[in-house]
């Protein structure tokens, strides 16, 4: 069900024309530090801010087939919670080129052109997708560590969808 598409792992079940998705590996970016090489997408680990932003740009373009860039990405500091933020067009770029809109461990949107980015190390990324009655997609991405799992982040994501 999973396959590699360039620098990404993808799920064939989510391969629909209007849904972009991907799970990045550590390869394909420009980071050069031994502990971040090469696809570091989080500040605070030694890479210059410009390198992190360029890695996010590379990743966004890979996920979207060159349709979108870092200005479409939404990310935030993750705190091992069950907080899921609803994001819209107005949130594009938050956490990358604009200040983040608040801490949390998940995002949900039905807005085309918004890329949800969850960062994980030893936690689990969960991607949810559904269709509304009119056929339009709604997606949610969560960061599920043990604290968020105990707090019910997956159940909250399903409830919100």
FENSUL-V822198 format. One record per residue. N is the residue number from 1. RES is the residue in one small letter. PHI is phi as a letter, one per 20 degrees, with the letter a starting at -180 (* if undefined). OMEGA is omega in degrees with one decimal (NA if undefined). D_FIRST is the distance of its C-alpha to the first C-alpha in Angstrom with 2 decimals. Layout:
N_RES_PHI_OMEGA_D_FIRST / N_RES_PHI_OMEGA_D_FIRST
This chain:
1_x_*_177.6_0.00 / 2_x_d_177.2_3.82 / 3_x_b_-179.6_6.67 / 4_x_e_176.9_10.38 / 5_x_c_-176.3_12.64 / 6_x_m_-178.1_16.09 / 7_x_e_-173.9_16.75 / 8_x_d_163.7_13.63 / 9_x_e_179.7_10.15 / 10_x_c_178.4_8.25 / 11_x_d_-177.9_5.60 / 12_x_f_178.6_5.39 / 13_x_f_-178.5_6.91 / 14_x_d_-179.6_9.63 / 15_x_f_175.9_10.47 / 16_x_c_-174.0_13.91 / 17_x_g_-176.2_17.10 / 18_x_d_177.5_18.76 / 19_x_d_173.7_16.20 / 20_x_e_175.1_15.99 / 21_x_b_175.0_13.74 / 22_x_r_175.3_12.85 / 23_x_d_-174.4_13.15 / 24_x_f_171.2_15.91 / 25_x_d_177.3_16.93 / 26_x_e_-175.6_20.65 / 27_x_e_171.0_20.93 / 28_x_o_-178.5_22.18 / 29_x_d_-176.2_25.00 / 30_x_d_179.4_28.75 / 31_x_f_-176.9_29.56 / 32_x_d_178.6_31.74 / 33_x_f_-175.7_32.58 / 34_x_f_-176.7_31.33 / 35_x_e_178.0_29.83 / 36_x_c_-174.2_28.14 / 37_x_f_-6.1_27.23 / 38_x_d_-174.4_25.79 / 39_x_d_175.9_23.72 / 40_x_e_179.9_25.80 / 41_x_d_-179.2_25.45 / 42_x_c_175.4_27.92 / 43_x_f_176.3_31.69 / 44_x_n_179.8_33.88 / 45_x_d_174.7_32.48 / 46_x_o_178.5_34.99 / 47_x_f_173.8_33.56 / 48_x_f_-179.5_35.76 / 49_x_g_-179.0_34.74 / 50_x_f_178.9_34.52 / 51_x_f_178.1_31.95 / 52_x_f_180.0_29.72 / 53_x_f_177.8_30.13 / 54_x_f_176.7_29.37 / 55_x_f_177.3_26.12 / 56_x_f_176.6_25.16 / 57_x_f_178.8_26.22 / 58_x_g_-179.0_24.10 / 59_x_f_179.2_21.01 / 60_x_f_179.5_21.84 / 61_x_f_178.4_22.39 / 62_x_f_-179.8_19.11 / 63_x_f_-172.4_17.17 / 64_x_e_-177.1_19.38 / 65_x_m_-179.8_19.80 / 66_x_m_177.7_23.38 / 67_x_f_-175.0_24.25 / 68_x_c_177.3_24.92 / 69_x_c_-175.3_26.36 / 70_x_f_179.0_27.43 / 71_x_f_179.0_29.71 / 72_x_e_-173.2_26.83 / 73_x_f_172.2_25.39 / 74_x_c_174.8_26.41 / 75_x_b_-176.0_26.44 / 76_x_b_172.3_28.90 / 77_x_f_-179.2_30.13 / 78_x_e_-170.7_28.05 / 79_x_c_179.9_30.20 / 80_x_l_-177.1_28.08 / 81_x_c_172.5_28.97 / 82_x_d_-179.6_27.70 / 83_x_e_176.9_28.98 / 84_x_c_-178.9_26.81 / 85_x_e_171.4_28.53 / 86_x_e_-179.3_28.40 / 87_x_c_-177.7_28.41 / 88_x_c_177.0_29.63 / 89_x_g_-177.8_30.79 / 90_x_f_-177.9_33.62 / 91_x_e_-179.3_31.33 / 92_x_g_179.0_29.75 / 93_x_n_-179.6_30.47 / 94_x_f_-179.2_31.39 / 95_x_n_179.2_30.89 / 96_x_c_179.9_30.62 / 97_x_d_176.7_33.62 / 98_x_c_175.6_35.18 / 99_x_g_178.3_35.91 / 100_x_f_-176.7_33.22 / 101_x_e_-179.7_33.85 / 102_x_p_179.6_33.80 / 103_x_f_176.9_31.96 / 104_x_r_-176.5_29.02 / 105_x_c_175.7_25.49 / 106_x_a_177.3_23.69 / 107_x_c_174.0_23.98 / 108_x_c_178.6_23.57 / 109_x_b_168.5_24.31 / 110_x_c_-178.1_24.51 / 111_x_e_176.1_26.13 / 112_x_f_176.2_24.59 / 113_x_n_174.6_24.85 / 114_x_d_179.0_24.53 / 115_x_d_179.6_21.93 / 116_x_e_-179.2_21.43 / 117_x_c_175.0_21.30 / 118_x_d_178.4_20.89 / 119_x_d_176.9_21.82 / 120_x_c_171.5_20.86 / 121_x_c_177.9_22.07 / 122_x_d_175.3_21.90 / 123_x_e_-174.4_20.87 / 124_x_d_171.5_17.55 / 125_x_e_176.5_16.33 / 126_x_c_179.3_15.19 / 127_x_d_-178.1_14.28 / 128_x_d_178.2_15.43 / 129_x_b_177.3_15.66 / 130_x_b_176.8_17.97 / 131_x_d_173.4_20.26 / 132_x_f_-179.0_24.00 / 133_x_g_-179.8_26.17 / 134_x_e_178.5_26.86 / 135_x_n_-179.6_23.21 / 136_x_f_-176.6_23.26 / 137_x_e_167.7_20.46 / 138_x_c_-177.4_21.09 / 139_x_c_177.7_18.97 / 140_x_b_175.5_19.58 / 141_x_c_180.0_18.63 / 142_x_c_174.6_20.10 / 143_x_d_-173.7_21.07 / 144_x_d_169.0_21.17 / 145_x_e_-177.1_23.51 / 146_x_f_179.8_25.47 / 147_x_f_177.7_28.24 / 148_x_f_177.8_26.13 / 149_x_f_177.4_24.29 / 150_x_f_179.7_27.74 / 151_x_f_175.1_28.98 / 152_x_n_-177.4_26.33 / 153_x_f_-179.7_24.30 / 154_x_f_178.1_21.24 / 155_x_f_178.4_23.72 / 156_x_f_178.4_25.54 / 157_x_f_179.8_22.50 / 158_x_f_178.4_21.85 / 159_x_g_-177.9_25.62 / 160_x_f_178.3_25.85 / 161_x_f_NA_23.17
